[in-house]
């Protein structure tokens, strides 16, 4: 992997005026992706246990990843590998506690917390998040397929101090009861 972290950092240093903050954010995102690539290549998987946690409660599973789900356009190969490892580490953590439920039809609610002071109009558009990365890695484990007969999902965005992605997996009937579908 050809990564020049010093070059990226020096580019950020030159972008500190108010007008250049968006550019600095973009370069920071690039740096984050490069650092994730390095960690992935060096097999620092012990970090995953500090980043993920899970909870299985009755027929529901909650997977928490202490990272905001990236934008689709940020999804480099190393970022995708990193997120696959995080998702599967959270699933493994849940299955170590008890048998995971399997649903004929599941409802998946994805909560994405974005750090405060991010530029919402430029950075937070629900349809631009890498939602399929989550959905595709839950199918076959919690439900048969991601077609409408086996899955319904929703995405909620909110502001917070730190970025985080929480994935709630539950029986579809719970959504039907809430929404009277």
Residue pairs with C-beta under 8 A, 6 or more apart in sequence:
1 37
1 38
1 41
1 78
3 34
3 37
3 38
5 31
5 34
5 35
8 27
8 30
8 31
8 34
9 31
11 27
12 24
12 27
12 28
12 31
14 20
15 21
15 23
15 24
15 27
16 24
21 119
22 119
22 122
25 118
25 119
25 123
29 74
33 74
33 76
33 78
33 79
36 78
36 79
36 82
37 76
37 78
37 79
37 82
39 47
39 82
40 78
40 81
40 82
40 85
41 78
45 85
45 89
48 85
48 86
48 89
49 89
49 93
50 66
51 65
51 66
51 67
51 86
51 89
52 63
52 64
52 65
52 66
52 86
52 89
52 90
52 93
53 64
53 90
53 93
54 61
54 62
54 63
54 64
54 90
54 91
54 93
54 94
54 97
55 61
55 62
55 64
55 94
56 62
56 94
56 97
56 98
56 100
56 101
59 101
59 103
59 170
59 171
60 101
60 168
60 169
60 170
60 171
60 174
61 94
61 100
61 101
61 142
61 168
61 169
61 170
62 166
62 167
62 168
62 169
63 87
63 90
63 91
63 94
63 166
63 167
63 169
64 90
64 164
64 165
64 166
64 167
65 83
65 86
65 87
65 90
65 164
65 165
65 166
65 167
66 162
66 163
66 164
67 83
67 86
67 163
67 164
67 165
68 112
68 113
68 114
68 115
68 163
68 164
68 165
69 83
69 110
69 112
69 129
69 130
69 131
69 133
69 134
69 165
70 79
70 83
70 129
70 130
71 123
71 128
71 129
71 130
72 128
72 129
72 130
73 128
74 130
75 83
75 130
75 133
80 130
80 133
83 130
83 133
84 133
84 137
87 133
87 134
87 137
87 138
87 167
88 137
90 167
91 100
91 137
91 141
94 100
100 141
100 142
101 142
101 169
101 171
102 141
102 142
102 143
103 142
103 143
103 150
103 169
103 170
103 171
103 172
104 143
104 144
104 150
104 172
105 143
105 149
105 150
105 151
105 152
105 171
105 172
106 138
106 142
106 143
106 150
106 151
106 152
106 169
106 170
106 171
106 172
107 151
107 152
107 153
107 154
107 169
107 170
107 171
107 172
107 174
107 175
108 134
108 135
108 138
108 142
108 151
108 152
108 153
108 154
108 167
108 168
108 169
108 170
109 153
109 154
109 155
109 156
109 167
109 168
109 170
110 131
110 134
110 153
110 154
110 155
110 156
110 165
110 166
110 167
110 168
111 156
111 157
111 158
111 164
111 165
111 166
111 167
111 168
112 129
112 155
112 156
112 157
112 158
112 163
112 164
112 165
113 157
113 158
113 159
113 160
113 162
113 163
113 164
113 165
113 166
114 120
114 123
114 124
114 157
114 158
114 159
114 160
114 163
115 159
115 160
115 161
115 162
115 163
116 159
116 160
116 161
118 124
118 159
124 157
126 155
126 157
129 155
131 153
131 155
134 165
134 167
135 146
135 151
135 153
136 146
138 167
138 169
139 145
139 146
139 150
139 151
142 169
143 150
143 151
144 150
145 151
152 172
152 175
175 181
